[in-house]
Amino acid sequence: MEAYLAPAILCISFMAMGNLASVYFPRAVRADKSTGAGSSGRFRVMLLPLLPVVSLPVLLAYGARYAFHSQFAFYALLGFAALVNSAFYWFALQTAVAKAEARKERLLETLSQSEGPLQLA
């Protein structure tokens, strides 16, 4: 169960950061080269210090299991981490929607610079 829960909880945080990144750092992606480096260098550098911070609730759960020798402490803190990360996801989603609504013309302009399916005439 642990092998599924811990990565799923981290995935919630990474999806939240991805939602924010897609609005704050939009990048046009070509359809034939969608597997390349799509994010800006500035965002990738900023992401490095954020990863340990976002992973902290799950790391605390592992630390509690080690310190207290208790599976209950581990799963209790993992559940708490799920709640914290779900709240972070909800907040990030609401923020991304509001920001996208406020910057929709700029987002469309940025995304239309590629040779992909979104072309503004």
RALINLIN-V889490 format. One record per run of one state. SS is the DSSP state (H for helix, E for strand, L for the rest). FROM is the first residue (numbers start at 1). TO is the last residue. If there is no record, write none. Layout:
SS_FROM_TO / SS_FROM_TO
//
This chain:
L_1_1 / H_2_24 / L_25_30 / H_31_33 / L_34_40 / H_41_68 / L_69_70 / H_71_102 / L_103_103 / H_104_111 / L_112_121
//
